[in-house]
Amino acid sequence: MSTPVTPAGGSEVYRRYLSAVMFHGHASARACGLGATDLYALNILQLAGAMTPGELAARTGLTTGPTTRLIDRLEQAGYVRRVPDPGDRRKVIVEPVGEPAALDRVVAPARQRIGEILAGYSPDQLDVLFDYFTRAAEAYREAAGQVRD
């Protein structure tokens, strides 16, 4: 039986979790020939859909120069493409290209293991977990905005 987690101890547990997620992200990116920021940007594009390079820069926290180089790397690797903006032909939209098969293969073992862990929770427990993830993600986005301002 595990020891109950106190709020003070919960912080350490949570930090260990975040550290493991970040470590896995870095290792997965390297295994696919990407940098961690490349993987982060690709995830943003897959979740939010196509966007301008400026929008991608704002969401990643990068300036325009590094964002252009990031898009170049993702395009050369076959993960994204630049297409003309249908509303303004002077603009470019960056869109993800299909499913990144190499990346999917790399992260499949972790996804499977996490799926097995989640299968051990009741629907009510999953509701709490997913509510937490949703609310915590928003809290982190707000905090990042405050740090940048």
JOTA-V770145 format. One record per residue. RES is the residue in one letter. NEAR is the number of other C-alpha atoms within 8 Angstrom. Layout:
BEGIN
res:RES near:NEAR
res:RES near:NEAR
END
This chain:
BEGIN
res:M near:2
res:S near:3
res:T near:4
res:P near:4
res:V near:7
res:T near:6
res:P near:6
res:A near:7
res:G near:8
res:G near:9
res:S near:8
res:E near:8
res:V near:8
res:Y near:8
res:R near:8
res:R near:8
res:Y near:8
res:L near:8
res:S near:8
res:A near:8
res:V near:8
res:M near:8
res:F near:8
res:H near:8
res:G near:10
res:H near:10
res:A near:8
res:S near:11
res:A near:14
res:R near:10
res:A near:8
res:C near:9
res:G near:6
res:L near:9
res:G near:9
res:A near:10
res:T near:7
res:D near:12
res:L near:11
res:Y near:9
res:A near:10
res:L near:11
res:N near:8
res:I near:11
res:L near:13
res:Q near:8
res:L near:6
res:A near:6
res:G near:9
res:A near:9
res:M near:10
res:T near:10
res:P near:13
res:G near:7
res:E near:8
res:L near:13
res:A near:12
res:A near:9
res:R near:8
res:T near:8
res:G near:6
res:L near:9
res:T near:8
res:T near:9
res:G near:6
res:P near:8
res:T near:12
res:T near:9
res:R near:8
res:L near:10
res:I near:11
res:D near:8
res:R near:9
res:L near:12
res:E near:11
res:Q near:7
res:A near:7
res:G near:8
res:Y near:12
res:V near:12
res:R near:10
res:R near:9
res:V near:8
res:P near:10
res:D near:10
res:P near:5
res:G near:4
res:D near:7
res:R near:8
res:R near:6
res:K near:8
res:V near:11
res:I near:12
res:V near:13
res:E near:12
res:P near:12
res:V near:9
res:G near:5
res:E near:5
res:P near:8
res:A near:6
res:A near:7
res:L near:10
res:D near:9
res:R near:8
res:V near:10
res:V near:9
res:A near:8
res:P near:8
res:A near:7
res:R near:8
res:Q near:8
res:R near:8
res:I near:8
res:G near:8
res:E near:8
res:I near:8
res:L near:8
res:A near:7
res:G near:6
res:Y near:9
res:S near:7
res:P near:6
res:D near:7
res:Q near:8
res:L near:10
res:D near:8
res:V near:8
res:L near:8
res:F near:8
res:D near:8
res:Y near:8
res:F near:8
res:T near:8
res:R near:8
res:A near:8
res:A near:8
res:E near:8
res:A near:8
res:Y near:8
res:R near:8
res:E near:8
res:A near:8
res:A near:8
res:G near:8
res:Q near:7
res:V near:6
res:R near:5
res:D near:4
END
